[in-house]
């Protein structure tokens, strides 16, 4: 997908743009914690930006089982 075709709210948010580019390049689903560690942002910032990407239907969100039985959020490009 071309960056110019993305919605304005996503283009002006550097975290959302970085997450989208990272997931596009990676091509696999990743957890929010792993994405935050790879791009150097906090998990809260990544989670908020993923919400914006979900709003425009650019990514999918699913849940898996993480360590100690906690819920792990997985993100994947549509």
The first five atom37 places (N, CA, C, CB, O) and aatype in JSON, in Angstrom:
{
  "aatype": [20, 20, 20, 20, 20, 20, 20, 20, 20, 20, 20, 20, 20, 20, 20, 20, 20, 20, 20, 20, 20, 20, 20, 20, 20, 20, 20, 20, 20, 20, 20, 20, 20, 20, 20, 20, 20, 20, 20, 20, 20, 20, 20, 20, 20, 20, 20, 20, 20, 20, 20, 20, 20, 20, 20, 20, 20, 20, 20, 20, 20, 20, 20, 20, 20, 20, 20, 20, 20, 20, 20, 20, 20, 20, 20, 20, 20, 20],
  "atom_mask": [
    [1, 1, 1, 1, 1],
    [1, 1, 1, 1, 1],
    [1, 1, 1, 1, 1],
    [1, 1, 1, 1, 1],
    [1, 1, 1, 1, 1],
    [1, 1, 1, 1, 1],
    [1, 1, 1, 1, 1],
    [1, 1, 1, 1, 1],
    [1, 1, 1, 1, 1],
    [1, 1, 1, 1, 1],
    [1, 1, 1, 1, 1],
    [1, 1, 1, 1, 1],
    [1, 1, 1, 1, 1],
    [1, 1, 1, 1, 1],
    [1, 1, 1, 1, 1],
    [1, 1, 1, 1, 1],
    [1, 1, 1, 1, 1],
    [1, 1, 1, 1, 1],
    [1, 1, 1, 1, 1],
    [1, 1, 1, 1, 1],
    [1, 1, 1, 1, 1],
    [1, 1, 1, 1, 1],
    [1, 1, 1, 1, 1],
    [1, 1, 1, 1, 1],
    [1, 1, 1, 1, 1],
    [1, 1, 1, 1, 1],
    [1, 1, 1, 1, 1],
    [1, 1, 1, 1, 1],
    [1, 1, 1, 1, 1],
    [1, 1, 1, 1, 1],
    [1, 1, 1, 1, 1],
    [1, 1, 1, 1, 1],
    [1, 1, 1, 1, 1],
    [1, 1, 1, 1, 1],
    [1, 1, 1, 1, 1],
    [1, 1, 1, 1, 1],
    [1, 1, 1, 1, 1],
    [1, 1, 1, 1, 1],
    [1, 1, 1, 1, 1],
    [1, 1, 1, 1, 1],
    [1, 1, 1, 1, 1],
    [1, 1, 1, 1, 1],
    [1, 1, 1, 1, 1],
    [1, 1, 1, 1, 1],
    [1, 1, 1, 1, 1],
    [1, 1, 1, 1, 1],
    [1, 1, 1, 1, 1],
    [1, 1, 1, 1, 1],
    [1, 1, 1, 1, 1],
    [1, 1, 1, 1, 1],
    [1, 1, 1, 1, 1],
    [1, 1, 1, 1, 1],
    [1, 1, 1, 1, 1],
    [1, 1, 1, 1, 1],
    [1, 1, 1, 1, 1],
    [1, 1, 1, 1, 1],
    [1, 1, 1, 1, 1],
    [1, 1, 1, 1, 1],
    [1, 1, 1, 1, 1],
    [1, 1, 1, 1, 1],
    [1, 1, 1, 1, 1],
    [1, 1, 1, 1, 1],
    [1, 1, 1, 1, 1],
    [1, 1, 1, 1, 1],
    [1, 1, 1, 1, 1],
    [1, 1, 1, 1, 1],
    [1, 1, 1, 1, 1],
    [1, 1, 1, 1, 1],
    [1, 1, 1, 1, 1],
    [1, 1, 1, 1, 1],
    [1, 1, 1, 1, 1],
    [1, 1, 1, 1, 1],
    [1, 1, 1, 1, 1],
    [1, 1, 1, 1, 1],
    [1, 1, 1, 1, 1],
    [1, 1, 1, 1, 1],
    [1, 1, 1, 1, 1],
    [1, 1, 1, 1, 1]
  ],
  "atom_positions": [
    [[0.84, -1.18, 0.0], [0.0, 0.0, 0.0], [0.89, 1.24, 0.0], [-0.96, 0.0, 1.22], [1.9, 1.29, 0.7]],
    [[0.5, 2.22, -0.77], [1.24, 3.46, -0.87], [0.94, 4.34, 0.34], [0.89, 4.2, -2.18], [-0.19, 4.42, 0.81]],
    [[1.97, 5.0, 0.84], [1.81, 5.85, 2.03], [0.88, 7.02, 1.73], [3.17, 6.37, 2.51], [0.15, 7.47, 2.61]],
    [[0.89, 7.52, 0.51], [0.02, 8.65, 0.15], [-1.45, 8.27, 0.21], [0.36, 9.16, -1.24], [-2.31, 9.15, 0.35]],
    [[-1.76, 6.99, 0.1], [-3.16, 6.53, 0.13], [-3.69, 6.35, 1.56], [-3.29, 5.23, -0.62], [-4.88, 6.13, 1.74]],
    [[-2.82, 6.46, 2.55], [-3.25, 6.29, 3.94], [-4.07, 7.49, 4.39], [-2.04, 6.1, 4.87], [-3.89, 8.59, 3.88]],
    [[-4.98, 7.3, 5.35], [-5.76, 8.42, 5.89], [-4.85, 9.45, 6.57], [-6.81, 7.9, 6.9], [-3.77, 9.13, 7.06]],
    [[-5.32, 10.7, 6.6], [-4.53, 11.8, 7.13], [-4.15, 11.58, 8.59], [-5.3, 13.11, 7.0], [-3.02, 11.87, 8.99]],
    [[-5.07, 11.06, 9.39], [-4.81, 10.85, 10.82], [-3.68, 9.85, 11.04], [-6.08, 10.36, 11.53], [-2.93, 9.97, 12.01]],
    [[-3.56, 8.87, 10.17], [-2.48, 7.89, 10.28], [-1.17, 8.49, 9.79], [-2.82, 6.61, 9.46], [-0.12, 8.26, 10.39]],
    [[-1.21, 9.27, 8.72], [0.0, 9.87, 8.16], [0.65, 10.87, 9.12], [-0.31, 10.56, 6.85], [1.87, 10.98, 9.16]],
    [[-0.15, 11.58, 9.88], [0.44, 12.59, 10.76], [0.85, 12.04, 12.12], [-0.55, 13.72, 10.96], [1.43, 12.77, 12.94]],
    [[0.57, 10.76, 12.37], [0.98, 10.11, 13.61], [2.2, 9.24, 13.33], [-0.19, 9.25, 14.21], [2.07, 8.18, 12.71]],
    [[3.39, 9.67, 13.76], [4.61, 8.91, 13.41], [4.64, 7.5, 13.98], [5.82, 9.66, 13.89], [5.2, 6.59, 13.35]],
    [[4.05, 7.29, 15.15], [4.04, 5.95, 15.73], [3.18, 5.01, 14.9], [3.54, 5.99, 17.18], [3.59, 3.88, 14.62]],
    [[2.0, 5.46, 14.51], [1.11, 4.62, 13.7], [1.74, 4.32, 12.35], [-0.25, 5.32, 13.5], [1.63, 3.2, 11.84]],
    [[2.4, 5.3, 11.77], [3.06, 5.1, 10.48], [4.2, 4.1, 10.6], [3.59, 6.43, 9.95], [4.36, 3.23, 9.74]],
    [[4.97, 4.21, 11.67], [6.08, 3.28, 11.89], [5.58, 1.86, 12.12], [6.93, 3.74, 13.08], [6.16, 0.9, 11.61]],
    [[4.51, 1.72, 12.88], [3.93, 0.4, 13.14], [3.43, -0.22, 11.84], [2.78, 0.49, 14.17], [3.68, -1.39, 11.57]],
    [[2.74, 0.58, 11.04], [2.21, 0.06, 9.78], [3.34, -0.37, 8.84], [1.33, 1.12, 9.1], [3.25, -1.42, 8.21]],
    [[4.38, 0.43, 8.75], [5.52, 0.08, 7.9], [6.23, -1.16, 8.42], [6.52, 1.25, 7.81], [6.64, -2.02, 7.64]],
    [[6.38, -1.26, 9.74], [7.05, -2.42, 10.34], [6.26, -3.7, 10.07], [7.22, -2.21, 11.85], [6.84, -4.72, 9.68]],
    [[4.95, -3.64, 10.26], [4.12, -4.83, 10.04], [4.06, -5.2, 8.56], [2.71, -4.6, 10.57], [4.02, -6.39, 8.22]],
    [[4.07, -4.22, 7.69], [4.07, -4.49, 6.25], [5.36, -5.17, 5.84], [3.88, -3.19, 5.46], [5.34, -6.12, 5.05]],
    [[6.47, -4.7, 6.37], [7.77, -5.29, 6.05], [7.89, -6.69, 6.65], [8.91, -4.39, 6.57], [8.4, -7.6, 5.99]],
    [[7.43, -6.85, 7.88], [7.55, -8.13, 8.57], [6.61, -9.18, 7.97], [7.25, -7.95, 10.06], [7.0, -10.33, 7.78]],
    [[5.38, -8.77, 7.67], [4.42, -9.67, 7.05], [3.8, -10.7, 7.97], [5.06, -10.36, 5.95], [2.98, -11.5, 7.52]],
    [[4.17, -10.72, 9.23], [3.68, -11.71, 10.18], [2.96, -10.98, 11.31], [4.84, -12.59, 10.73], [3.1, -9.76, 11.45]],
    [[2.2, -11.7, 12.12], [1.57, -11.06, 13.26], [2.57, -10.95, 14.41], [0.31, -11.86, 13.71], [3.38, -11.85, 14.64]],
    [[2.51, -9.84, 15.12], [3.42, -9.57, 16.24], [2.63, -9.06, 17.42], [4.52, -8.55, 15.83], [1.55, -8.49, 17.26]],
    [[3.17, -9.26, 18.61], [2.5, -8.75, 19.81], [2.84, -7.27, 19.98], [2.93, -9.56, 21.07], [3.82, -6.77, 19.43]],
    [[2.01, -6.59, 20.75], [2.22, -5.16, 20.98], [3.54, -4.93, 21.7], [1.06, -4.58, 21.8], [4.26, -3.99, 21.37]],
    [[3.87, -5.78, 22.66], [5.14, -5.64, 23.39], [6.34, -5.81, 22.49], [5.2, -6.64, 24.51], [7.33, -5.08, 22.62]],
    [[6.28, -6.77, 21.57], [7.39, -7.01, 20.65], [7.57, -5.84, 19.68], [7.16, -8.32, 19.86], [8.69, -5.43, 19.41]],
    [[6.46, -5.31, 19.17], [6.52, -4.16, 18.26], [7.12, -2.97, 18.99], [5.12, -3.81, 17.7], [7.97, -2.26, 18.44]],
    [[6.68, -2.74, 20.23], [7.19, -1.61, 21.02], [8.69, -1.73, 21.23], [6.48, -1.52, 22.37], [9.42, -0.74, 21.15]],
    [[9.15, -2.93, 21.5], [10.58, -3.15, 21.73], [11.38, -2.93, 20.44], [10.82, -4.57, 22.27], [12.47, -2.37, 20.48]],
    [[10.84, -3.38, 19.32], [11.55, -3.27, 18.05], [11.65, -1.84, 17.54], [10.87, -4.13, 17.01], [12.69, -1.44, 17.02]],
    [[10.57, -1.05, 17.68], [10.61, 0.3, 17.13], [11.01, 1.35, 18.17], [9.26, 0.66, 16.56], [11.22, 2.51, 17.82]],
    [[11.11, 0.96, 19.43], [11.62, 1.87, 20.45], [10.6, 2.8, 21.06], [12.69, 2.66, 19.89], [10.97, 3.89, 21.52]],
    [[9.33, 2.42, 21.08], [8.29, 3.21, 21.73], [7.73, 2.42, 22.9], [7.16, 3.58, 20.72], [8.02, 1.23, 23.05]],
    [[6.93, 3.07, 23.74], [6.32, 2.38, 24.86], [5.12, 1.56, 24.37], [5.88, 3.39, 25.96], [4.58, 1.82, 23.3]],
    [[4.72, 0.58, 25.18], [3.58, -0.25, 24.82], [2.29, 0.57, 24.77], [3.42, -1.4, 25.8], [1.41, 0.29, 23.96]],
    [[2.17, 1.57, 25.63], [0.98, 2.42, 25.63], [0.86, 3.21, 24.33], [1.0, 3.37, 26.83], [-0.23, 3.33, 23.78]],
    [[1.97, 3.74, 23.85], [1.96, 4.5, 22.59], [1.63, 3.59, 21.41], [3.32, 5.19, 22.36], [0.89, 3.97, 20.51]],
    [[2.17, 2.39, 21.43], [1.89, 1.42, 20.36], [0.42, 1.02, 20.39], [2.8, 0.17, 20.49], [-0.22, 0.94, 19.35]],
    [[-0.11, 0.77, 21.57], [-1.5, 0.37, 21.71], [-2.44, 1.46, 21.21], [-1.81, 0.03, 23.17], [-3.43, 1.17, 20.54]],
    [[-2.15, 2.7, 21.54], [-2.99, 3.82, 21.11], [-2.93, 3.99, 19.59], [-2.54, 5.12, 21.79], [-3.95, 4.26, 18.95]],
    [[-1.75, 3.82, 19.01], [-1.61, 3.95, 17.57], [-2.25, 2.79, 16.83], [-0.14, 4.05, 17.2], [-2.78, 2.97, 15.73]],
    [[-2.22, 1.61, 17.41], [-2.89, 0.46, 16.81], [-4.4, 0.72, 16.77], [-2.58, -0.86, 17.6], [-5.08, 0.3, 15.84]],
    [[-4.91, 1.4, 17.77], [-6.32, 1.78, 17.78], [-6.69, 2.65, 16.59], [-6.67, 2.51, 19.06], [-7.76, 2.49, 16.0]],
    [[-5.8, 3.56, 16.22], [-6.04, 4.41, 15.04], [-5.98, 3.58, 13.77], [-5.01, 5.55, 14.98], [-6.76, 3.81, 12.84]],
    [[-5.05, 2.63, 13.71], [-4.96, 1.77, 12.53], [-6.19, 0.87, 12.42], [-3.68, 0.92, 12.58], [-6.66, 0.59, 11.31]],
    [[-6.72, 0.43, 13.55], [-7.94, -0.39, 13.56], [-9.15, 0.42, 13.09], [-8.2, -0.96, 14.96], [-10.03, -0.11, 12.42]],
    [[-9.18, 1.68, 13.46], [-10.28, 2.57, 13.09], [-10.44, 2.66, 11.58], [-10.07, 3.96, 13.68], [-11.56, 2.73, 11.07]],
    [[-9.32, 2.65, 10.86], [-9.35, 2.74, 9.41], [-9.21, 1.38, 8.74], [-8.23, 3.66, 8.92], [-8.98, 1.29, 7.53]],
    [[-9.36, 0.31, 9.51], [-9.39, -1.06, 9.0], [-8.11, -1.43, 8.25], [-10.59, -1.24, 8.08], [-8.16, -2.09, 7.21]],
    [[-6.96, -1.01, 8.77], [-5.67, -1.32, 8.15], [-5.01, -2.54, 8.76], [-4.75, -0.13, 8.26], [-4.19, -3.19, 8.11]],
    [[-5.35, -2.86, 10.01], [-4.76, -4.01, 10.7], [-5.86, -4.84, 11.36], [-3.71, -3.54, 11.75], [-6.98, -4.38, 11.53]],
    [[-5.5, -6.06, 11.73], [-6.39, -6.94, 12.49], [-5.82, -7.16, 13.87], [-6.6, -8.29, 11.76], [-4.6, -7.22, 14.05]],
    [[-6.69, -7.28, 14.84], [-6.27, -7.5, 16.22], [-6.84, -8.83, 16.68], [-6.75, -6.33, 17.15], [-8.03, -9.1, 16.52]],
    [[-5.99, -9.66, 17.25], [-6.44, -10.93, 17.8], [-5.77, -11.15, 19.14], [-6.14, -12.12, 16.82], [-4.82, -10.44, 19.5]],
    [[-6.25, -12.11, 19.87], [-5.73, -12.36, 21.2], [-5.18, -13.78, 21.29], [-6.81, -12.13, 22.27], [-5.78, -14.72, 20.76]],
    [[-4.06, -13.91, 21.96], [-3.45, -15.21, 22.2], [-3.13, -15.35, 23.68], [-2.19, -15.4, 21.34], [-3.35, -14.42, 24.46]],
    [[-2.61, -16.48, 24.05], [-2.26, -16.71, 25.45], [-0.78, -16.44, 25.63], [-2.61, -18.16, 25.89], [0.06, -17.04, 24.96]],
    [[-0.45, -15.53, 26.52], [0.93, -15.16, 26.78], [1.49, -15.85, 28.0], [1.06, -13.68, 26.94], [0.95, -16.87, 28.46]],
    [[2.56, -15.3, 28.54], [3.21, -15.85, 29.73], [2.3, -15.7, 30.95], [4.55, -15.15, 29.99], [1.57, -14.72, 31.08]],
    [[2.36, -16.66, 31.83], [1.61, -16.67, 33.09], [0.11, -16.58, 32.87], [2.06, -15.52, 33.96], [-0.61, -16.1, 33.75]],
    [[-0.38, -17.03, 31.73], [-1.8, -17.05, 31.47], [-2.4, -15.7, 31.11], [-2.5, -17.58, 32.63], [-3.62, -15.59, 30.99]],
    [[-1.57, -14.68, 30.94], [-2.08, -13.36, 30.59], [-2.44, -13.33, 29.11], [-1.05, -12.27, 30.92], [-1.91, -14.09, 28.3]],
    [[-3.35, -12.44, 28.78], [-3.78, -12.29, 27.39], [-2.73, -11.51, 26.61], [-5.15, -11.59, 27.31], [-2.24, -10.48, 27.07]],
    [[-2.38, -12.0, 25.43], [-1.4, -11.34, 24.57], [-2.13, -10.83, 23.34], [-0.23, -12.31, 24.18], [-2.85, -11.58, 22.68]],
    [[-1.95, -9.55, 23.01], [-2.59, -8.95, 21.86], [-1.68, -9.06, 20.65], [-2.95, -7.47, 22.14], [-0.53, -8.63, 20.69]],
    [[-2.19, -9.64, 19.58], [-1.43, -9.82, 18.35], [-2.0, -8.92, 17.26], [-1.45, -11.3, 17.89], [-3.21, -8.79, 17.12]],
    [[-1.11, -8.29, 16.5], [-1.5, -7.36, 15.45], [-0.99, -7.9, 14.12], [-0.95, -5.93, 15.72], [0.13, -8.4, 14.03]],
    [[-1.83, -7.79, 13.08], [-1.45, -8.27, 11.75], [-2.04, -7.33, 10.69], [-1.93, -9.73, 11.52], [-3.16, -6.84, 10.86]],
    [[-1.3, -7.09, 9.62], [-1.79, -6.26, 8.52], [-2.84, -7.04, 7.74], [-0.63, -5.81, 7.59], [-2.69, -8.24, 7.52]],
    [[-3.89, -6.35, 7.34], [-4.94, -7.01, 6.54], [-4.49, -7.21, 5.12], [-6.24, -6.21, 6.56], [-5.24, -7.75, 4.31]]
  ]
}
